[in-house]
Amino acid sequence: MTLARTLEPETMDAFDEAVAYLQMNHAEVNRIFVDDLFAGGTTGPRVIDLGCGPGVLAIEIASRDKAIEVMAVDLSTEMLGLAKQEVDFAGMLDQIMLHQADAKTMTGYEDEIADTVVSNSLIHHLEQSGDAIKTSMRLVKSGGRVFIRDLMRPESAAEVESLVQTHAGDENEVAKQLLRQSLHAALTLDEIRVAAAECGIDAECVHATSDRHWTLDWTRP
């Protein structure tokens, strides 16, 4: 029997949880995300990062090309506060602009304002994943890309624990629990393919890209 999905809060508003998330070692995951993003096709110069969290992915993207400008979007005040510190420390206040907005709707933002829309680990926070996918499609220009990656829910609780030990075994208990909850909240590969198809994206644009991630890479016609 497939492991049932257990939703977690949409935003991380508690300061201690936001700090714990920032302190987790995401460097390798972010590096691989950006490697795959740039290897897969044209990126930028205007990039929107939906659900930017503490801003580390936006920093990694901006560091690859000084011509890229990133609009980093999050709904959490606590996360944006940490992102401001991280972006400032990285010396990228001229490249990365922080915006507080709901990634599901981006109300008030015009259509086709980005060359690339990216998102990492946002979808598993949302009850209706299609909302963020449709918004990403709306924001990207003709010929632009939507590149979304998130965790993939395993088939059993035992597999969840195995992944937690493999990828967060050296982290503290708070970090392990955050990963555990996220894996329980994630979509399966079949579920995200169905959600993508309902948004008008061919299911073949969604692939499993690690032992715990799926990736959606779509170019707007």
Accessible surface in RSA format (square Angstrom, percent):
REM  Atomic radii and reference values for relative SASA: ProtOr
REM  Chains: A
REM  Algorithm: Lee & Richards
REM  Probe-radius: 1.40
REM  Slices: 20
REM RES _ NUM      All-atoms   Total-Side   Main-Chain    Non-polar    All polar
REM                ABS   REL    ABS   REL    ABS   REL    ABS   REL    ABS   REL
RES MET A   1   232.23 120.3 151.09 100.0  81.14 193.2 128.17 109.0 104.07 137.9
RES THR A   2    76.71  54.6  62.43  63.3  14.27  34.0  29.66  39.8  47.05  71.1
RES LEU A   3    31.77  17.7  26.54  19.0   5.23  13.1  31.37  22.0   0.40   1.1
RES ALA A   4    72.61  66.8  59.01  91.1  13.60  30.9  67.33  94.8   5.28  14.0
RES ARG A   5    62.93  26.4  34.88  17.8  28.04  66.8  23.85  32.6  39.08  23.7
RES THR A   6    83.64  59.5  78.56  79.6   5.08  12.1  60.68  81.5  22.96  34.7
RES LEU A   7    83.35  46.4  58.23  41.7  25.13  63.2  58.29  40.9  25.07  67.5
RES GLU A   8    27.24  15.6  15.48  11.7  11.76  28.0  12.99  25.1  14.25  11.6
RES PRO A   9   104.05  75.8  90.24  82.3  13.82  50.2 101.95  84.2   2.10  13.1
RES GLU A  10    68.01  39.0  52.91  40.0  15.11  36.0  24.10  46.6  43.91  35.9
RES THR A  11    34.48  24.5  22.58  22.9  11.90  28.4  14.40  19.3  20.08  30.4
RES MET A  12    28.10  14.6  21.20  14.0   6.91  16.5  24.84  21.1   3.26   4.3
RES ASP A  13    86.25  60.4  73.70  73.4  12.55  29.7  35.41  83.3  50.84  50.7
RES ALA A  14    47.71  43.9  34.50  53.2  13.20  30.0  44.84  63.1   2.87   7.6
RES PHE A  15   116.80  58.4 111.24  68.9   5.55  14.5 111.24  67.4   5.55  15.9
RES ASP A  16   103.29  72.4  92.61  92.2  10.68  25.3  45.41 106.9  57.88  57.7
RES GLU A  17    72.88  41.8  72.24  54.7   0.63   1.5  12.87  24.9  60.01  49.0
RES ALA A  18     0.00   0.0   0.00   0.0   0.00   0.0   0.00   0.0   0.00   0.0
RES VAL A  19    34.23  22.5  34.23  31.0   0.00   0.0  34.23  29.7   0.00   0.0
RES ALA A  20    12.89  11.9   8.59  13.3   4.30   9.8  10.92  15.4   1.97   5.2
RES TYR A  21    54.37  25.4  54.37  30.9   0.00   0.0  32.77  24.6  21.60  26.6
RES LEU A  22    42.52  23.7  28.85  20.6  13.67  34.4  29.81  20.9  12.71  34.2
RES GLN A  23   127.33  71.2  96.87  70.8  30.45  72.5  39.10  83.2  88.23  66.9
RES MET A  24    24.00  12.4  17.70  11.7   6.30  15.0  17.30  14.7   6.70   8.9
RES ASN A  25   115.40  79.6  89.62  86.6  25.78  62.1  28.99  69.8  86.41  83.5
RES HIS A  26    37.57  20.5  34.79  24.2   2.78   7.1  25.76  26.5  11.81  13.7
RES ALA A  27    71.65  65.9  57.65  89.0  13.99  31.8  65.94  92.9   5.70  15.1
RES GLU A  28    93.99  54.0  91.44  69.2   2.55   6.1  52.33 101.2  41.66  34.0
RES VAL A  29    31.34  20.6  29.02  26.3   2.32   5.6  30.63  26.6   0.71   1.9
RES ASN A  30    10.85   7.5  10.85  10.5   0.00   0.0   2.64   6.4   8.21   7.9
RES ARG A  31    97.39  40.9  97.39  49.6   0.00   0.0  47.91  65.5  49.48  30.0
RES ILE A  32    69.96  39.8  69.79  52.0   0.17   0.4  69.96  50.4   0.00   0.0
RES PHE A  33     0.05   0.0   0.05   0.0   0.00   0.0   0.05   0.0   0.00   0.0
RES VAL A  34     0.00   0.0   0.00   0.0   0.00   0.0   0.00   0.0   0.00   0.0
RES ASP A  35    49.29  34.5  43.29  43.1   6.01  14.2  23.28  54.8  26.01  25.9
RES ASP A  36    54.21  38.0  48.69  48.5   5.52  13.1  12.83  30.2  41.38  41.3
RES LEU A  37     0.00   0.0   0.00   0.0   0.00   0.0   0.00   0.0   0.00   0.0
RES PHE A  38    64.43  32.2  47.32  29.3  17.11  44.5  47.59  28.9  16.84  48.2
RES ALA A  39    91.99  84.6  48.66  75.1  43.33  98.6  60.86  85.7  31.13  82.5
RES GLY A  40    48.78  60.2   0.00   N/A  48.78  60.2  20.39  56.0  28.39  63.6
RES GLY A  41    33.83  41.7   0.00   N/A  33.83  41.7  29.42  80.7   4.42   9.9
RES THR A  42   115.38  82.1  97.91  99.3  17.47  41.6  69.49  93.3  45.89  69.4
RES THR A  43    18.45  13.1   0.82   0.8  17.64  42.0   0.92   1.2  17.54  26.5
RES GLY A  44     6.78   8.4   0.00   N/A   6.78   8.4   0.50   1.4   6.29  14.1
RES PRO A  45    75.02  54.7  72.82  66.4   2.20   8.0  74.39  61.4   0.63   3.9
RES ARG A  46   114.70  48.2 114.33  58.3   0.37   0.9  32.82  44.9  81.88  49.6
RES VAL A  47     2.05   1.3   0.00   0.0   2.05   4.9   0.00   0.0   2.05   5.6
RES ILE A  48     4.12   2.3   4.12   3.1   0.00   0.0   4.12   3.0   0.00   0.0
RES ASP A  49     1.09   0.8   1.09   1.1   0.00   0.0   0.00   0.0   1.09   1.1
RES LEU A  50     0.39   0.2   0.39   0.3   0.00   0.0   0.39   0.3   0.00   0.0
RES GLY A  51    18.59  22.9   0.00   N/A  18.59  22.9   5.85  16.0  12.74  28.5
RES CYS A  52     8.27   6.3   0.00   0.0   8.27  19.4   1.82   4.6   6.45   7.0
RES GLY A  53     8.90  11.0   0.00   N/A   8.90  11.0   8.90  24.4   0.00   0.0
RES PRO A  54     2.57   1.9   2.57   2.3   0.00   0.0   2.57   2.1   0.00   0.0
RES GLY A  55     0.00   0.0   0.00   N/A   0.00   0.0   0.00   0.0   0.00   0.0
RES VAL A  56    44.67  29.4  40.32  36.5   4.34  10.5  40.69  35.4   3.97  10.8
RES LEU A  57     8.29   4.6   8.21   5.9   0.09   0.2   8.21   5.8   0.09   0.2
RES ALA A  58     0.00   0.0   0.00   0.0   0.00   0.0   0.00   0.0   0.00   0.0
RES ILE A  59    29.22  16.6  29.22  21.8   0.00   0.0  29.22  21.0   0.00   0.0
RES GLU A  60    45.92  26.4  44.61  33.8   1.30   3.1   3.68   7.1  42.24  34.5
RES ILE A  61     0.00   0.0   0.00   0.0   0.00   0.0   0.00   0.0   0.00   0.0
RES ALA A  62     0.00   0.0   0.00   0.0   0.00   0.0   0.00   0.0   0.00   0.0
RES SER A  63    54.51  46.1  31.84  42.5  22.67  52.2  24.39  51.9  30.12  42.2
RES ARG A  64    90.41  38.0  55.58  28.3  34.83  82.9  33.20  45.4  57.21  34.7
RES ASP A  65    56.38  39.5  50.47  50.2   5.91  14.0  12.25  28.8  44.13  44.0
RES LYS A  66   153.27  74.8 132.47  81.3  20.81  49.5 103.29  93.0  49.99  53.2
RES ALA A  67    71.11  65.4  48.66  75.1  22.45  51.1  59.89  84.3  11.22  29.7
RES ILE A  68     0.48   0.3   0.47   0.4   0.01   0.0   0.47   0.3   0.01   0.0
RES GLU A  69    83.23  47.8  81.36  61.6   1.87   4.4  15.45  29.9  67.78  55.3
RES VAL A  70     0.00   0.0   0.00   0.0   0.00   0.0   0.00   0.0   0.00   0.0
RES MET A  71    24.08  12.5  23.05  15.3   1.03   2.5  23.05  19.6   1.03   1.4
RES ALA A  72     0.00   0.0   0.00   0.0   0.00   0.0   0.00   0.0   0.00   0.0
RES VAL A  73     0.00   0.0   0.00   0.0   0.00   0.0   0.00   0.0   0.00   0.0
RES ASP A  74    16.54  11.6  15.09  15.0   1.44   3.4   2.11   5.0  14.43  14.4
RES LEU A  75    72.39  40.3  62.23  44.5  10.16  25.5  62.23  43.7  10.16  27.3
RES SER A  76     0.88   0.7   0.74   1.0   0.14   0.3   0.88   1.9   0.00   0.0
RES THR A  77    95.89  68.2  91.50  92.8   4.40  10.5  72.63  97.5  23.27  35.2
RES GLU A  78    58.76  33.7  55.98  42.3   2.79   6.6   6.24  12.1  52.52  42.9
RES MET A  79    10.40   5.4  10.40   6.9   0.00   0.0  10.40   8.8   0.00   0.0
RES LEU A  80    21.93  12.2  20.18  14.4   1.75   4.4  20.51  14.4   1.42   3.8
RES GLY A  81    34.56  42.6   0.00   N/A  34.56  42.6  32.06  88.0   2.50   5.6
RES LEU A  82    11.32   6.3  10.53   7.5   0.79   2.0  10.60   7.4   0.72   1.9
RES ALA A  83     0.00   0.0   0.00   0.0   0.00   0.0   0.00   0.0   0.00   0.0
RES LYS A  84   101.28  49.4 101.28  62.1   0.00   0.0  72.23  65.0  29.05  30.9
RES GLN A  85   115.50  64.6 107.01  78.2   8.49  20.2  38.89  82.8  76.61  58.1
RES GLU A  86    50.33  28.9  48.98  37.1   1.35   3.2   0.11   0.2  50.22  41.0
RES VAL A  87     0.17   0.1   0.17   0.2   0.00   0.0   0.17   0.1   0.00   0.0
RES ASP A  88    71.07  49.8  62.38  62.1   8.68  20.5   5.94  14.0  65.13  65.0
RES PHE A  89   188.49  94.3 157.81  97.7  30.67  79.8 166.63 101.0  21.86  62.6
RES ALA A  90    42.07  38.7  11.73  18.1  30.34  69.0  21.65  30.5  20.42  54.1
RES GLY A  91    59.79  73.7   0.00   N/A  59.79  73.7  34.18  93.8  25.61  57.4
RES MET A  92    13.63   7.1  13.53   9.0   0.10   0.2  13.63  11.6   0.00   0.0
RES LEU A  93    86.19  48.0  68.67  49.1  17.53  44.1  68.88  48.4  17.31  46.6
RES ASP A  94   118.11  82.7  89.13  88.7  28.98  68.5  49.31 116.0  68.80  68.6
RES GLN A  95    12.93   7.2  12.93   9.5   0.00   0.0   8.96  19.1   3.97   3.0
RES ILE A  96     4.10   2.3   0.00   0.0   4.10   9.9   0.00   0.0   4.10  11.1
RES MET A  97    72.50  37.5  68.27  45.2   4.23  10.1  64.60  54.9   7.90  10.5
RES LEU A  98    51.07  28.4  21.01  15.0  30.05  75.6  21.01  14.8  30.05  80.9
RES HIS A  99    56.59  30.9  51.52  35.8   5.07  13.0  37.21  38.4  19.38  22.5
RES GLN A 100   104.67  58.5  74.05  54.1  30.62  72.9  22.99  48.9  81.67  61.9
RES ALA A 101    13.45  12.4   5.75   8.9   7.70  17.5  13.20  18.6   0.25   0.7
RES ASP A 102    40.36  28.3  36.02  35.9   4.34  10.3  14.11  33.2  26.25  26.2
RES ALA A 103     7.48   6.9   5.08   7.8   2.40   5.5   5.08   7.2   2.40   6.4
RES LYS A 104    46.73  22.8  42.18  25.9   4.55  10.8  34.00  30.6  12.73  13.6
RES THR A 105    68.38  48.6  58.27  59.1  10.11  24.1  57.20  76.8  11.18  16.9
RES MET A 106     0.15   0.1   0.00   0.0   0.15   0.3   0.00   0.0   0.15   0.2
RES THR A 107   115.74  82.3  92.36  93.6  23.38  55.7  80.93 108.7  34.81  52.6
RES GLY A 108    80.71  99.5   0.00   N/A  80.71  99.5  41.71 114.5  39.00  87.3
RES TYR A 109    50.70  23.7  40.66  23.1  10.04  26.1  31.85  23.9  18.85  23.2
RES GLU A 110   134.29  77.1 124.20  94.0  10.09  24.0  49.89  96.5  84.40  68.9
RES ASP A 111    83.54  58.5  69.08  68.8  14.46  34.2  19.23  45.3  64.31  64.1
RES GLU A 112    76.26  43.8  65.95  49.9  10.31  24.5  12.81  24.8  63.44  51.8
RES ILE A 113    29.79  16.9  26.04  19.4   3.74   9.0  28.53  20.5   1.26   3.4
RES ALA A 114     0.25   0.2   0.25   0.4   0.00   0.0   0.25   0.4   0.00   0.0
RES ASP A 115    29.43  20.6  26.99  26.9   2.44   5.8   6.10  14.4  23.34  23.3
RES THR A 116     0.51   0.4   0.51   0.5   0.00   0.0   0.00   0.0   0.51   0.8
RES VAL A 117     0.00   0.0   0.00   0.0   0.00   0.0   0.00   0.0   0.00   0.0
RES VAL A 118     0.00   0.0   0.00   0.0   0.00   0.0   0.00   0.0   0.00   0.0
RES SER A 119     1.48   1.3   1.48   2.0   0.01   0.0   1.48   3.2   0.00   0.0
RES ASN A 120    22.67  15.6  13.95  13.5   8.71  21.0   2.70   6.5  19.96  19.3
RES SER A 121    24.10  20.4  17.68  23.6   6.43  14.8   5.94  12.6  18.17  25.5
RES LEU A 122    18.91  10.5  17.06  12.2   1.85   4.6  18.58  13.0   0.32   0.9
RES ILE A 123     0.98   0.6   0.98   0.7   0.00   0.0   0.98   0.7   0.00   0.0
RES HIS A 124     5.85   3.2   5.74   4.0   0.11   0.3   5.33   5.5   0.53   0.6
RES HIS A 125    32.45  17.7  28.84  20.0   3.61   9.2  13.36  13.8  19.09  22.2
RES LEU A 126     1.94   1.1   1.87   1.3   0.07   0.2   1.94   1.4   0.00   0.0
RES GLU A 127   120.06  68.9 104.21  78.8  15.85  37.7  24.51  47.4  95.55  78.0
RES GLN A 128   111.28  62.2 108.27  79.1   3.00   7.2  35.37  75.3  75.90  57.6
RES SER A 129     9.87   8.3   6.83   9.1   3.05   7.0   0.24   0.5   9.63  13.5
RES GLY A 130    16.50  20.3   0.00   N/A  16.50  20.3  12.91  35.4   3.58   8.0
RES ASP A 131    56.60  39.6  52.84  52.6   3.76   8.9   8.75  20.6  47.84  47.7
RES ALA A 132     1.44   1.3   1.44   2.2   0.00   0.0   1.44   2.0   0.00   0.0
RES ILE A 133     0.10   0.1   0.10   0.1   0.00   0.0   0.10   0.1   0.00   0.0
RES LYS A 134   117.93  57.5 112.08  68.8   5.84  13.9  57.12  51.4  60.81  64.8
RES THR A 135     8.52   6.1   6.31   6.4   2.20   5.3   2.02   2.7   6.50   9.8
RES SER A 136     0.48   0.4   0.48   0.6   0.00   0.0   0.00   0.0   0.48   0.7
RES MET A 137    33.44  17.3  31.42  20.8   2.02   4.8  30.84  26.2   2.60   3.4
RES ARG A 138    71.21  29.9  62.53  31.9   8.68  20.7  53.14  72.6  18.07  11.0
RES LEU A 139     0.00   0.0   0.00   0.0   0.00   0.0   0.00   0.0   0.00   0.0
RES VAL A 140     0.00   0.0   0.00   0.0   0.00   0.0   0.00   0.0   0.00   0.0
RES LYS A 141    74.36  36.3  74.36  45.6   0.00   0.0  39.73  35.8  34.63  36.9
RES SER A 142    78.12  66.0  56.55  75.5  21.57  49.7  33.80  72.0  44.32  62.1
RES GLY A 143    51.97  64.1   0.00   N/A  51.97  64.1  29.40  80.7  22.57  50.6
RES GLY A 144     7.72   9.5   0.00   N/A   7.72   9.5   7.35  20.2   0.37   0.8
RES ARG A 145    10.24   4.3  10.16   5.2   0.09   0.2   8.63  11.8   1.62   1.0
RES VAL A 146     0.00   0.0   0.00   0.0   0.00   0.0   0.00   0.0   0.00   0.0
RES PHE A 147     4.51   2.3   4.51   2.8   0.00   0.0   4.51   2.7   0.00   0.0
RES ILE A 148     1.24   0.7   1.24   0.9   0.00   0.0   1.24   0.9   0.00   0.0
RES ARG A 149    10.39   4.4  10.26   5.2   0.14   0.3   1.91   2.6   8.48   5.1
RES ASP A 150     0.72   0.5   0.72   0.7   0.00   0.0   0.68   1.6   0.04   0.0
RES LEU A 151    12.62   7.0  12.26   8.8   0.35   0.9  12.26   8.6   0.35   1.0
RES MET A 152    33.28  17.2  30.96  20.5   2.31   5.5  26.33  22.4   6.95   9.2
RES ARG A 153    14.40   6.0   7.42   3.8   6.97  16.6   0.00   0.0  14.40   8.7
RES PRO A 154    12.09   8.8   2.07   1.9  10.02  36.4  12.09  10.0   0.00   0.0
RES GLU A 155   119.20  68.4 117.01  88.5   2.19   5.2  32.69  63.2  86.51  70.6
RES SER A 156    40.51  34.2  37.58  50.2   2.93   6.8  36.34  77.4   4.17   5.8
RES ALA A 157    53.37  49.1  49.53  76.4   3.84   8.7  49.97  70.4   3.41   9.0
RES ALA A 158    75.46  69.4  59.51  91.8  15.95  36.3  67.08  94.5   8.38  22.2
RES GLU A 159    79.59  45.7  77.37  58.5   2.22   5.3  33.96  65.7  45.64  37.3
RES VAL A 160     0.00   0.0   0.00   0.0   0.00   0.0   0.00   0.0   0.00   0.0
RES GLU A 161    66.80  38.4  66.53  50.3   0.27   0.6  45.88  88.7  20.93  17.1
RES SER A 162    65.69  55.5  56.31  75.1   9.38  21.6  31.18  66.4  34.51  48.3
RES LEU A 163    22.08  12.3  22.06  15.8   0.02   0.1  22.08  15.5   0.00   0.0
RES VAL A 164     0.00   0.0   0.00   0.0   0.00   0.0   0.00   0.0   0.00   0.0
RES GLN A 165    99.51  55.6  87.47  63.9  12.04  28.7  45.14  96.1  54.37  41.2
RES THR A 166    93.62  66.6  59.26  60.1  34.36  81.9  46.76  62.8  46.87  70.8
RES HIS A 167    66.76  36.5  34.12  23.7  32.64  83.5  28.88  29.8  37.88  44.1
RES ALA A 168     2.36   2.2   0.91   1.4   1.45   3.3   2.36   3.3   0.00   0.0
RES GLY A 169    29.44  36.3   0.00   N/A  29.44  36.3   9.76  26.8  19.69  44.1
RES ASP A 170   155.40 108.9 117.56 117.0  37.85  89.5  40.99  96.5 114.41 114.1
RES GLU A 171    42.42  24.4  31.02  23.5  11.40  27.1   9.73  18.8  32.69  26.7
RES ASN A 172    89.26  61.6  74.36  71.9  14.90  35.9  42.61 102.6  46.65  45.1
RES GLU A 173   119.61  68.7 114.17  86.4   5.44  13.0  67.62 130.8  51.99  42.4
RES VAL A 174    80.61  53.0  76.55  69.3   4.06   9.8  80.23  69.7   0.38   1.0
RES ALA A 175     2.00   1.8   2.00   3.1   0.00   0.0   2.00   2.8   0.00   0.0
RES LYS A 176    27.18  13.3  27.18  16.7   0.00   0.0   1.72   1.5  25.46  27.1
RES GLN A 177    73.16  40.9  73.16  53.5   0.00   0.0  33.90  72.2  39.26  29.8
RES LEU A 178    15.57   8.7  15.00  10.7   0.57   1.4  15.27  10.7   0.30   0.8
RES LEU A 179    20.24  11.3  17.64  12.6   2.60   6.5  20.19  14.2   0.05   0.1
RES ARG A 180    52.75  22.1  52.75  26.9   0.00   0.0  23.22  31.7  29.53  17.9
RES GLN A 181    71.00  39.7  66.98  49.0   4.02   9.6  20.11  42.8  50.89  38.6
RES SER A 182    15.38  13.0  15.38  20.5   0.00   0.0   2.02   4.3  13.36  18.7
RES LEU A 183     0.00   0.0   0.00   0.0   0.00   0.0   0.00   0.0   0.00   0.0
RES HIS A 184    40.49  22.1  40.49  28.1   0.00   0.0  27.26  28.1  13.24  15.4
RES ALA A 185     0.00   0.0   0.00   0.0   0.00   0.0   0.00   0.0   0.00   0.0
RES ALA A 186     0.00   0.0   0.00   0.0   0.00   0.0   0.00   0.0   0.00   0.0
RES LEU A 187    13.39   7.5  12.43   8.9   0.96   2.4  12.43   8.7   0.96   2.6
RES THR A 188    24.10  17.1  24.03  24.4   0.07   0.2  20.86  28.0   3.24   4.9
RES LEU A 189    39.45  22.0  37.42  26.8   2.03   5.1  37.42  26.3   2.03   5.5
RES ASP A 190   101.38  71.0  98.61  98.1   2.77   6.5  29.39  69.2  71.99  71.8
RES GLU A 191    67.97  39.0  60.18  45.5   7.79  18.6  36.22  70.0  31.76  25.9
RES ILE A 192     0.00   0.0   0.00   0.0   0.00   0.0   0.00   0.0   0.00   0.0
RES ARG A 193    64.15  26.9  63.65  32.4   0.50   1.2  14.36  19.6  49.80  30.2
RES VAL A 194    86.31  56.8  83.44  75.5   2.87   6.9  86.17  74.9   0.13   0.4
RES ALA A 195    12.39  11.4  10.52  16.2   1.87   4.3  11.99  16.9   0.40   1.0
RES ALA A 196     0.00   0.0   0.00   0.0   0.00   0.0   0.00   0.0   0.00   0.0
RES ALA A 197    55.40  50.9  38.27  59.1  17.13  39.0  39.00  54.9  16.40  43.4
RES GLU A 198   134.05  77.0 100.07  75.7  33.98  80.9  45.99  89.0  88.06  71.9
RES CYS A 199    17.28  13.1   1.09   1.2  16.20  38.1   3.66   9.3  13.62  14.7
RES GLY A 200    62.10  76.6   0.00   N/A  62.10  76.6  35.36  97.0  26.73  59.9
RES ILE A 201     1.47   0.8   0.00   0.0   1.47   3.5   0.97   0.7   0.51   1.4
RES ASP A 202    90.65  63.5  75.36  75.0  15.29  36.1  33.15  78.0  57.50  57.3
RES ALA A 203    32.77  30.1  30.12  46.5   2.65   6.0  30.12  42.4   2.65   7.0
RES GLU A 204   119.34  68.5 112.99  85.5   6.36  15.1  50.94  98.5  68.40  55.8
RES CYS A 205    31.85  24.1  25.49  28.4   6.36  15.0   5.36  13.6  26.48  28.6
RES VAL A 206     0.00   0.0   0.00   0.0   0.00   0.0   0.00   0.0   0.00   0.0
RES HIS A 207    87.48  47.8  87.32  60.7   0.16   0.4  57.55  59.3  29.93  34.8
RES ALA A 208    53.26  49.0  27.92  43.1  25.34  57.6  28.03  39.5  25.23  66.8
RES THR A 209    65.80  46.8  30.62  31.0  35.19  83.9  38.95  52.3  26.86  40.6
RES SER A 210    47.61  40.2  23.23  31.0  24.38  56.2  39.86  84.9   7.75  10.9
RES ASP A 211    84.81  59.4  53.14  52.9  31.67  74.9  48.15 113.3  36.66  36.6
RES ARG A 212    32.63  13.7  32.61  16.6   0.02   0.0   0.02   0.0  32.61  19.8
RES HIS A 213    14.53   7.9  14.53  10.1   0.00   0.0   4.40   4.5  10.13  11.8
RES TRP A 214     1.00   0.4   1.00   0.5   0.00   0.0   0.60   0.3   0.40   0.6
RES THR A 215     7.52   5.3   6.31   6.4   1.21   2.9   6.31   8.5   1.21   1.8
RES LEU A 216     0.00   0.0   0.00   0.0   0.00   0.0   0.00   0.0   0.00   0.0
RES ASP A 217    47.30  33.1  35.84  35.7  11.46  27.1  18.49  43.5  28.81  28.7
RES TRP A 218    31.08  12.5  29.27  14.2   1.81   4.3  19.42  10.4  11.66  18.9
RES THR A 219    75.21  53.5  60.60  61.4  14.61  34.8  40.22  54.0  34.98  52.9
RES ARG A 220    62.83  26.4  62.08  31.6   0.75   1.8   4.34   5.9  58.49  35.4
RES PRO A 221   130.81  95.3  86.46  78.8  44.35 161.2 120.06  99.1  10.75  66.8
END  Absolute sums over single chains surface
CHAIN  1 A    10067.8       8056.5       2011.3       5518.0       4549.8
END  Absolute sums over all chains
TOTAL         10067.8       8056.5       2011.3       5518.0       4549.8
